[in-house]
Amino acid sequence: MDAFAVAVTVPAALAVLVLPGLPGVLALRLRPLTAAALLAPLSLFLITLAAELGRILSVPWTPLSALVLGLVLGAVLWLLGRRRPAVAPAGAEPAETSRRLLTGLAVGGGLALGITVLLARSLRMMGSIDALSQTYDNVFHLNAVRHILRMHDASAFTVGGMTALPGQGSYYPALWHQATSLVVQLSGQEIILASNVLMLLVGCVLWPLGLVALVRACTPVGPTGLFAAGALAGVTAAFPLSLMSWGILLPYLLSIGMMPLVVLGVAQLAGLTPAGPERLRPLPLSVVLVAGCGAAAAAHGQGVFVGLALGVPILLAGAVAATVRARRGESSWRAAVVLALLGGATAVLGVVGSILVRPPQSSAVWTPNASLVEAIGQVGSLSPNATPTFVPLGIVVAGCLLAVALSARSRWMLAPYAVAALFGIATRATPEGDLRYLLTGVWYSDNYRASAILPVIAVPVLAVGLDVIVRVVAARVPALRDLRSPRRPLIGAVAVVASVAMVLTFSLVSRAAAVNMWYLKQDWHGDQLLTEDELTLLRRLPELVPEDAVIATNAWNGSSLAYAVSDRQVLNTFMGFQAEPQVHLLNAELDEAQRNPEVCDAVEELDVEYALDFGPQELLGRSATYTGLDEISETGAAEVIAQEGDARLLRLLPCRMSDGSMTG
């Protein structure tokens, strides 16, 4: 690992996640936690807007685009909100000062613990910060970043066009690739490292920060709940760890990572949050909803349906609460009617939308892996996909759910929790068929994707539940109940830390966690995509292959990562692609270039000068998919010019075309 490269890449990634949105957040003058949680989603929303505007206006893709857009937004928001009088920091009473200090310590301590645990587990899974994820999707994600840098265009349609015929590119959710490309530009480091650093910041920093902000802004918890919200961010490997390995589902990881802010905005919109300084005014609330929902949707389309699965129950819970208030004469019926109509209409649009845009049933290939009883136990104990139930943690979860049910001002959280749990159970246990496709088809019936929804609301439920339980216990313990007791702060702090540590320990030492970590490591530790020798050869290519040369490669054996790693044009950028007939001909018969003039014609037309032979081993147990690259040097079509272990770089030899002339 190159320490200097890491030291450069981390600040670059932080700058990408913070700087574009900073002017807008400052202009809104939000409370500290909400402001901190909004920074990255707003920055990312501006990045994706800048990418599409750049395509329309033919502006080359650089970090400056998003920064300029952020400054413009900041100025507009400042003008819109300038009439609001600033809150004067009046001299606080000693008790208020003490409360703020305690709150700050709880937030800081919880985040420090949660981030540390997540980072430690993530790096243990990866092996090192610059490791290569040996997964199918990683070929696309890394090459898509290079495609943006080469094209100087980060539009979602440009990324979608990477694997399409010229002029036939389609939309592909590209926010992850847009942000990673900016990290590469700012740091000057490898795409692999930039992608990993951004992944760690999203999963280990953005995620816990959003959870704490959600609990702070939407529930009446004290220091216990705030500490628990940050500390328990990694209580279940269902998110974020599983999505940092399986797939690898980086765009979906980014979308779910911003979902706490979406829930925060919807809960505020539904009027379910306590009155006070954390209640958002209309302008900041609008920005939170637009930035959170917009960035989550731009990161991955399935994030839209995650937002609906969590947001619709919240809106309907808000309608019920507003109805109760109206019947008591505490408010008018308008809010109840509006929320009921909004929740109902959103639910209908969500159902219709899921039917219209879900992938074909043939693509929903992931099958159930648990019985109904097993699925209920796994979801109830927050066990990741394909891992056993852990009863002790399940008991804690049940206790926290009961505590939340008894807490009137946080009871609304049970509605989205129930829906998220339903999807988790359905994807694990519903038999293959139309019902499974109806319930989970929008997520490809993928257990990992559906299981990642529950932690968004489960961690806040645990935080609120533990806060309620600690308050009840404190009210019955004289040393804690008596405000004059000098032991109260110390005993209270020990009780809080001990209770949260117990829950966290349950999750970390469970058999489910051990089984899950074993699964996750398989996608990082291994050579099913690239061996060390193959990666070493790819890193040597810039010295061996001219910048404008085209290399014949096989995405299935990882050689197509020459595009991302070596910045050299390749014949195939991903396993699934559309291409001219000549490309398919070379994939099948490049080794026949000396014998078949049609193959030689295609070599000349596509300007292919080099080939990579990484052997027959491929992902998913495949072997030698592209027969034209298998043993290409044995037919005399090419000569070996560099080799690392069994990985070979070959230069094509001149061949005779159909008109009788020679290539080269």
C-alpha positions in Angstrom: 0.0 0.0 0.0 1.3 3.5 -1.0 0.8 5.7 2.1 1.3 8.9 0.1 -1.4 7.8 -2.5 -3.9 7.2 0.4 -3.0 10.5 2.0 -3.7 12.3 -1.2 -6.9 10.4 -2.1 -8.7 10.7 1.2 -8.8 14.6 1.2 -9.7 14.5 -2.5 -12.7 12.3 -1.8 -13.7 14.4 1.2 -13.5 17.5 -1.0 -15.8 15.9 -3.6 -18.3 15.0 -0.9 -18.2 18.4 0.8 -17.2 21.4 -1.2 -19.9 21.6 -3.9 -22.7 21.6 -1.3 -20.9 23.7 1.3 -22.2 27.1 0.1 -25.8 26.0 0.0 -25.6 24.4 3.4 -24.1 27.5 4.9 -26.7 29.7 3.3 -29.5 27.6 4.9 -28.1 28.1 8.4 -29.2 24.6 9.6 -28.5 23.0 12.9 -25.1 21.4 13.0 -26.0 17.7 12.6 -28.6 18.3 9.8 -26.1 20.5 8.1 -23.3 17.9 8.3 -25.7 15.2 7.0 -26.9 17.3 4.1 -23.4 18.2 2.8 -22.6 15.0 0.9 -26.1 14.4 -0.6 -26.3 18.0 -1.8 -22.8 17.9 -3.2 -23.6 14.7 -5.0 -26.9 16.1 -6.3 -25.0 19.1 -7.7 -22.4 16.8 -9.2 -25.0 14.8 -11.2 -26.7 18.0 -12.3 -23.3 19.4 -13.4 -22.6 16.3 -15.4 -25.9 16.6 -17.4 -25.5 20.3 -17.9 -22.0 19.8 -19.1 -23.2 17.4 -21.8 -25.8 19.8 -22.9 -23.5 22.8 -22.9 -20.4 20.9 -24.2 -18.4 21.8 -21.1 -15.5 19.4 -20.4 -15.9 17.4 -17.1 -13.8 18.9 -14.3 -14.4 19.5 -10.5 -14.9 23.1 -11.4 -18.4 22.4 -12.9 -19.9 21.2 -9.6 -18.2 23.9 -7.6 -19.5 26.7 -9.8 -23.0 25.2 -9.6 -22.7 25.0 -5.8 -21.7 28.6 -5.5 -24.7 29.6 -7.7 -27.1 27.6 -5.5 -25.5 29.0 -2.3 -26.1 32.5 -3.6 -29.7 31.8 -4.5 -30.5 30.1 -1.2 -28.9 33.0 0.7 -31.0 35.5 -1.2 -34.2 33.5 -0.5 -33.4 33.1 3.2 -31.8 36.5 3.9 -34.9 38.0 5.6 -34.9 35.3 8.2 -33.4 36.9 11.3 -30.3 35.1 12.6 -30.7 33.4 15.9 -28.8 35.4 18.5 -26.6 33.2 20.6 -27.9 34.5 23.9 -26.0 33.6 27.1 -27.0 30.1 28.0 -27.8 29.0 31.5 -25.3 26.7 33.2 -27.8 23.8 32.9 -28.3 24.4 29.2 -24.5 24.6 28.6 -24.1 21.3 30.4 -26.8 19.7 28.4 -25.2 20.9 25.1 -21.8 19.6 26.2 -23.3 16.2 27.1 -25.1 16.1 23.8 -22.0 16.9 21.9 -20.0 14.3 23.7 -22.7 11.7 23.0 -22.8 12.5 19.3 -19.0 12.6 19.0 -18.5 9.5 21.0 -21.1 7.5 19.2 -19.9 8.6 15.7 -16.3 7.8 16.7 -17.2 4.3 17.9 -19.4 3.6 14.9 -17.0 4.9 12.3 -14.1 3.0 14.0 -16.0 -0.3 14.0 -17.2 0.1 10.4 -13.7 1.0 9.2 -12.1 -1.9 11.1 -14.6 -4.5 9.7 -14.4 -3.0 6.2 -10.6 -3.1 6.0 -10.6 -6.6 7.5 -13.0 -7.7 4.7 -10.9 -5.9 2.0 -7.5 -6.9 3.2 -6.1 -3.4 2.3 -7.4 -0.1 1.2 -6.1 -0.5 -2.3 -7.3 -4.1 -2.8 -9.3 -5.0 -5.9 -12.8 -6.3 -5.6 -12.8 -9.6 -7.5 -16.4 -9.2 -8.7 -18.5 -9.1 -11.8 -19.9 -5.6 -11.5 -16.5 -4.1 -10.6 -15.3 -4.4 -14.2 -18.1 -2.1 -15.3 -17.8 0.3 -12.4 -14.0 0.8 -12.8 -14.1 1.0 -16.6 -17.0 3.4 -16.5 -14.9 5.9 -14.4 -12.1 5.6 -17.0 -14.7 6.2 -19.8 -15.8 9.4 -18.2 -12.2 10.6 -17.9 -11.4 9.7 -21.5 -14.6 11.2 -22.9 -14.4 14.3 -20.7 -18.1 13.8 -20.3 -19.8 12.4 -17.2 -23.4 12.3 -18.3 -25.4 9.2 -17.4 -26.0 8.7 -21.1 -22.2 8.7 -21.8 -21.7 6.0 -19.1 -24.6 4.0 -20.5 -23.1 4.3 -24.0 -19.8 2.6 -22.9 -21.2 -0.9 -23.7 -23.6 0.2 -26.5 -23.2 0.6 -30.2 -22.2 4.2 -31.3 -25.1 6.5 -31.1 -27.3 4.0 -29.1 -26.3 4.8 -25.6 -29.0 4.7 -22.9 -29.3 6.1 -19.4 -27.3 4.4 -16.7 -27.3 5.8 -13.1 -23.8 7.2 -13.0 -23.6 9.3 -9.8 -21.1 6.9 -8.3 -18.9 7.0 -11.4 -19.2 10.8 -11.7 -18.0 11.3 -8.1 -15.2 8.8 -8.4 -13.9 10.4 -11.6 -13.6 13.7 -9.7 -11.7 12.0 -6.9 -9.3 10.6 -9.6 -8.9 14.1 -11.2 -8.2 15.8 -7.8 -5.9 13.2 -6.4 -4.1 11.9 -9.6 -4.2 8.4 -8.2 -5.5 5.1 -9.5 -9.2 4.5 -10.1 -9.1 1.4 -7.8 -7.9 3.4 -4.8 -10.2 6.3 -5.5 -13.2 4.0 -5.7 -12.3 2.2 -2.5 -11.7 5.4 -0.5 -15.1 6.8 -1.7 -16.7 3.5 -0.8 -15.3 3.6 2.7 -16.3 7.3 3.2 -19.9 6.5 2.1 -20.3 3.3 4.2 -18.3 4.3 7.2 -18.8 8.1 7.6 -21.8 9.3 5.5 -24.0 6.4 6.7 -23.5 6.8 10.5 -23.7 10.6 10.2 -27.0 10.4 8.5 -28.4 8.0 11.1 -27.4 10.4 14.0 -28.9 13.4 12.1 -32.2 11.4 11.6 -32.5 10.5 15.2 -31.6 14.0 16.4 -34.0 15.8 14.0 -36.9 13.4 14.2 -37.1 11.9 17.7 -37.1 13.3 21.2 -34.1 11.2 22.4 -31.5 12.3 24.8 -27.7 11.6 24.9 -28.3 7.8 25.1 -30.2 7.7 21.8 -27.7 10.0 20.0 -24.7 7.9 21.2 -26.5 4.7 20.2 -27.4 6.0 16.7 -23.8 6.5 15.7 -22.3 3.6 17.6 -24.7 1.0 16.2 -24.4 2.1 12.6 -22.6 -1.2 11.9 -24.8 -3.3 14.1 -25.8 -5.4 11.1 -23.6 -6.3 8.1 -26.7 -6.3 5.9 -25.7 -2.7 5.4 -23.2 -1.3 4.6 -20.7 -4.2 4.6 -22.7 -6.6 2.4 -23.1 -4.1 -0.4 -19.3 -3.3 -0.2 -18.7 -6.9 -1.3 -21.6 -8.5 -3.0 -21.9 -7.5 -6.6 -20.1 -5.1 -6.0 -23.2 -2.9 -5.7 -21.5 0.5 -5.4 -24.2 2.7 -6.9 -26.9 1.0 -4.7 -24.6 1.4 -1.7 -24.4 5.1 -2.4 -28.2 5.3 -2.7 -28.9 3.5 0.6 -26.1 5.5 2.3 -28.1 8.7 1.7 -31.5 7.2 2.7 -31.4 8.4 6.3 -31.6 11.9 5.0 -34.6 11.0 2.8 -36.3 9.5 5.9 -35.5 12.6 7.9 -37.0 14.9 5.2 -40.2 12.8 4.8 -40.7 12.5 8.6 -40.4 16.3 8.9 -42.8 16.8 6.0 -45.3 14.5 7.7 -45.2 16.5 10.9 -44.0 13.6 13.0 -41.0 15.3 14.5 -40.9 17.1 17.8 -41.4 20.8 17.8 -38.3 22.8 18.6 -35.1 24.0 16.9 -34.6 20.8 15.0 -37.8 21.3 13.1 -37.0 22.4 9.5 -38.5 25.5 7.9 -40.0 25.2 4.5 -37.0 26.3 2.5 -34.4 24.0 4.2 -36.9 21.2 4.2 -37.4 21.6 0.4 -33.6 21.5 -0.1 -33.3 18.4 2.1 -36.0 16.5 0.2 -34.9 17.5 -3.3 -31.2 16.9 -2.6 -31.7 13.7 -0.7 -34.3 12.1 -3.0 -32.6 13.4 -6.1 -29.1 12.1 -5.2 -30.5 8.8 -4.0 -32.4 8.3 -7.3 -29.4 9.4 -9.4 -27.2 7.0 -7.6 -29.4 4.0 -8.4 -33.0 3.7 -9.6 -33.8 1.0 -7.1 -33.2 3.7 -4.4 -36.4 5.3 -5.6 -38.3 2.2 -4.5 -36.4 2.0 -1.2 -37.5 5.6 -0.6 -41.1 4.7 -1.4 -41.0 1.6 0.8 -39.9 3.7 3.8 -41.6 7.0 2.9 -45.1 6.0 2.1 -45.7 4.4 5.6 -44.3 7.6 7.2 -46.7 9.8 5.2 -49.6 7.6 6.2 -48.5 7.5 9.8 -48.4 11.3 9.6 -52.0 11.3 8.3 -53.1 9.1 11.2 -51.4 11.4 13.7 -52.9 14.5 12.1 -56.3 12.9 12.2 -55.9 12.2 15.9 -54.9 15.8 16.5 -57.8 17.1 14.4 -60.3 14.9 16.3 -59.0 16.4 19.6 -59.4 19.9 18.2 -55.7 20.5 18.4 -55.4 21.3 14.7 -57.4 21.5 11.5 -58.3 18.6 9.2 -56.3 20.0 6.3 -53.0 18.4 7.3 -54.6 15.0 7.7 -56.3 15.2 4.3 -53.2 16.4 2.5 -51.0 13.7 4.0 -53.5 11.0 3.3 -53.8 12.1 -0.3 -50.1 12.5 -0.7 -49.4 9.1 0.9 -52.0 7.3 -1.1 -51.1 8.9 -4.4 -47.4 8.1 -3.8 -48.2 4.5 -3.0 -50.2 4.1 -6.2 -47.4 5.7 -8.2 -44.9 3.5 -6.5 -46.8 0.3 -7.3 -47.5 1.3 -10.9 -43.9 2.4 -11.3 -42.5 -0.8 -10.0 -44.6 -2.8 -12.4 -43.6 -0.6 -15.4 -39.8 -0.3 -14.8 -38.9 -3.6 -13.0 -36.6 -5.9 -15.0 -38.1 -8.8 -16.8 -38.9 -11.8 -14.7 -36.1 -13.7 -16.3 -33.6 -11.3 -14.7 -35.1 -11.7 -11.2 -32.9 -14.8 -10.9 -32.1 -14.8 -7.1 -33.9 -17.5 -5.3 -35.2 -17.9 -1.7 -32.7 -19.4 0.8 -34.7 -19.7 4.0 -38.0 -21.1 5.2 -40.6 -18.6 6.4 -39.7 -19.3 10.1 -36.0 -18.9 9.4 -36.6 -15.7 7.5 -38.6 -14.2 10.3 -35.8 -15.1 12.7 -33.1 -13.7 10.5 -34.9 -10.4 9.9 -35.9 -10.2 13.6 -32.3 -10.5 14.7 -31.0 -8.3 11.9 -28.9 -11.2 10.4 -27.5 -10.5 7.0 -28.5 -12.6 4.0 -27.9 -16.4 4.2 -26.8 -16.2 7.8 -28.3 -17.8 10.9 -30.7 -16.2 13.4 -28.9 -14.8 16.5 -31.5 -15.0 19.4 -29.8 -12.6 21.9 -29.7 -9.8 19.4 -33.3 -10.6 18.4 -34.4 -10.2 22.0 -32.7 -6.8 22.1 -34.5 -5.8 18.9 -37.8 -7.0 20.2 -37.3 -5.0 23.4 -36.4 -1.9 21.5 -39.5 -2.2 19.3 -41.7 -2.5 22.4 -40.0 0.5 23.9 -40.6 2.5 20.7 -44.3 1.3 20.7 -44.7 2.7 24.2 -43.1 6.0 23.2 -45.9 8.1 21.7 -43.6 10.6 19.9 -41.5 8.0 18.1 -44.2 5.4 17.4 -44.3 6.4 13.7 -41.0 4.6 13.2 -42.8 1.2 13.5 -44.6 1.7 10.2 -41.6 1.9 7.9 -39.9 -0.7 10.0 -42.8 -3.2 9.4 -42.6 -2.6 5.6 -38.9 -2.9 5.4 -39.0 -6.1 7.5 -41.7 -7.5 5.2 -39.5 -7.1 2.1 -36.6 -8.7 4.0 -38.8 -11.7 4.8 -40.3 -11.9 1.4 -37.0 -11.9 -0.5 -35.6 -14.7 1.7 -38.6 -17.0 1.9 -41.1 -16.4 -0.9 -41.0 -19.3 -3.3 -40.1 -18.6 -6.9 -43.0 -17.5 -9.0 -45.2 -14.6 -9.8 -45.7 -13.6 -6.1 -42.0 -13.4 -5.5 -41.6 -11.3 -8.7 -44.4 -9.0 -7.7 -43.0 -8.3 -4.3 -39.3 -8.2 -5.0 -38.8 -8.1 -8.8 -37.8 -4.5 -8.8 -34.7 -5.5 -6.8 -34.0 -8.5 -9.1 -35.4 -10.6 -6.2 -31.9 -10.1 -4.8 -31.8 -10.9 -1.1 -28.8 -8.6 -0.5 -30.5 -5.6 -2.0 -33.8 -6.1 -0.2 -32.1 -6.9 3.1 -30.2 -3.6 3.0 -33.5 -1.6 3.4 -34.2 -2.6 7.0 -31.0 -1.1 8.6 -32.1 2.4 7.5 -34.9 2.4 10.1 -33.7 -0.5 12.4 -30.7 1.5 13.7 -32.9 4.5 14.6 -35.4 2.1 16.3 -32.6 0.6 18.4 -31.3 4.0 19.3 -34.7 5.3 20.4 -35.6 2.0 22.1 -32.4 2.0 24.1 -32.9 5.7 25.0 -36.4 4.8 26.4 -35.2 1.8 28.3 -32.3 3.7 29.9 -34.6 6.5 30.9 -37.0 4.0 32.5 -34.2 2.3 34.4 -32.7 5.7 35.4 -36.1 6.7 36.9 -36.0 3.7 39.2 -32.4 3.9 40.3 -31.9 6.5 43.2 -28.4 7.3 42.2 -29.5 8.2 38.7 -32.8 9.8 39.7 -31.4 12.3 42.2 -30.1 15.2 40.3 -28.0 16.3 43.3 -26.1 13.0 43.3 -22.4 13.7 42.2 -22.3 10.1 40.9 -25.1 10.6 38.4 -23.2 11.8 35.3 -20.5 9.1 35.7 -22.9 6.2 36.5 -25.2 7.4 33.7 -22.4 7.5 31.2 -21.2 4.0 32.2 -24.8 2.7 31.9 -25.3 4.2 28.5 -21.9 3.0 27.1 -22.4 -0.5 28.6 -25.9 -0.9 27.1 -24.8 0.1 23.7 -21.6 -1.9 23.8 -23.6 -4.9 24.8 -25.8 -4.6 21.7 -22.8 -4.0 19.5 -20.9 -6.9 20.9 -23.9 -9.2 20.4 -23.8 -8.3 16.7 -20.1 -8.6 16.3 -19.6 -12.0 18.0 -22.7 -13.6 16.6 -22.4 -16.6 14.3 -24.3 -14.6 11.7 -21.5 -12.0 11.7 -18.8 -14.7 11.4 -20.6 -16.5 8.5 -21.2 -13.2 6.8 -17.6 -12.0 7.1 -16.4 -15.3 5.5 -18.7 -14.7 2.6 -17.7 -11.1 2.2 -14.0 -11.9 2.2 -14.3 -14.2 -0.8 -15.0 -11.3 -3.1 -11.9 -9.4 -2.0 -9.4 -12.1 -1.2 -8.7 -14.3 -4.2 -7.8 -14.2 -7.9 -11.0 -15.1 -9.7 -10.9 -11.8 -11.6 -7.2 -10.7 -11.6 -4.2 -12.4 -10.1 -1.3 -10.4 -8.7 0.7 -11.1 -11.8 -2.1 -9.9 -14.1 -2.6 -6.7 -12.1 1.2 -6.1 -12.2 1.2 -6.5 -16.0 -1.7 -4.1 -16.4 0.2 -1.5 -14.4 3.1 -1.9 -16.7 1.1 -1.4 -19.9 1.5 2.4 -20.1 5.2 1.8 -20.6 4.6 -1.0 -23.2 1.6 0.0 -25.2 1.2 3.3 -27.1 -1.5 5.6 -25.8 -3.7 5.4 -28.9 -3.4 1.6 -29.3 -6.4 -0.8 -29.0 -6.0 -4.0 -27.0 -8.0 -7.2 -27.6 -9.2 -8.3 -24.2 -11.7 -10.5 -22.4 -13.8 -8.9 -19.7 -14.6 -12.3 -18.2 -10.9 -12.9 -17.1 -10.3 -9.3 -16.0 -8.0 -8.3 -18.9 -10.5 -5.6 -20.0 -9.5 -3.7 -16.8 -6.6 -2.5 -18.9 -9.0 0.3 -19.7 -9.4 1.4 -16.0 -6.0 0.5 -14.7 -3.7 1.2 -17.7 -5.7 3.9 -19.5 -5.6 2.0 -22.7 -8.5 1.4 -25.1 -9.8 -2.2 -25.1 -12.0 -4.1 -27.5 -14.5 -5.1 -24.7 -15.1 -3.0 -21.6 -17.6 -5.3 -19.9 -19.0 -8.8 -20.1 -22.4 -7.6 -21.4 -22.1 -5.3 -24.4 -23.3 -4.4 -27.9 -20.7 -4.2 -30.6 -20.1 -4.3 -34.4 -19.9 -7.7 -36.0 -16.1 -7.2 -36.4 -15.7 -7.1 -32.6 -17.5 -10.4 -32.2 -15.5 -11.9 -35.0 -12.2 -11.0 -33.3 -13.4 -12.3 -30.0 -14.1 -15.6 -31.6 -11.3 -15.9 -34.2 -8.5 -13.4 -33.6 -6.0 -16.2 -33.4 -6.9 -17.0 -37.1 -5.7 -13.6 -38.3 -2.9 -15.2 -40.3 -5.2 -17.7 -41.9 -8.5 -15.8 -42.4 -8.5 -12.5 -44.4 -11.8 -11.5 -42.9 -10.3 -11.6 -39.5 -7.3 -9.6 -40.8 -9.7 -7.0 -42.2 -11.4 -6.6 -38.8 -8.0 -6.2 -37.1 -7.1 -3.4 -39.5 -10.5 -1.7 -39.3 -10.6 -1.7 -35.5 -6.9 -0.8 -35.3 -6.2 -3.6 -32.9 -2.5 -3.9 -32.3 -2.2 -5.8 -29.0 -3.8 -8.6 -27.1 -3.8 -9.8 -23.5 -3.8 -13.4 -22.7 -4.8 -14.0 -19.1 -5.5 -17.7 -19.6 -8.7 -19.6 -19.6 -9.8 -19.0 -15.9 -12.8 -16.7 -15.8 -15.4 -15.4 -13.3 -18.4 -17.6 -12.3 -16.6 -20.8 -13.3 -16.5 -19.9 -17.0 -13.5 -20.8 -19.2 -12.1 -19.3 -22.4 -15.3 -17.5 -23.4 -13.5 -15.6 -26.2 -11.8 -18.4 -28.1 -9.9 -15.9 -30.4 -7.7 -14.9 -27.4 -7.1 -18.5 -26.2 -3.5 -19.5 -27.0 -3.3 -16.7 -29.6 0.5 -16.9 -29.7 0.4 -20.6 -30.7 -1.1 -19.8 -34.1 1.5 -17.2 -35.2 -1.0 -14.4 -35.0 0.9 -12.6 -32.3 4.1 -12.5 -30.4 4.7 -12.2 -26.7 6.4 -8.9 -25.8 5.9 -8.9 -22.0 5.0 -11.4 -19.3 4.3 -11.6 -15.6 3.9 -15.1 -14.4 1.3 -16.6 -16.8 -0.1 -13.3 -17.9 1.1 -12.2 -21.3 1.0 -9.1 -23.5 1.1 -9.9 -27.2 1.7 -7.7 -30.2 -0.3 -8.8 -33.3 1.9 -9.7 -36.3 1.2 -8.4 -39.8 -1.4 -10.4 -41.7 -2.9 -10.4 -45.2 -6.2 -8.7 -45.8 -8.9 -9.8 -48.3 -7.6 -7.3 -50.8 -4.1 -8.9 -50.7 -2.4 -6.1 -48.8 -0.7 -6.5 -45.5 -1.5 -4.9 -42.1 1.1 -2.9 -40.2 
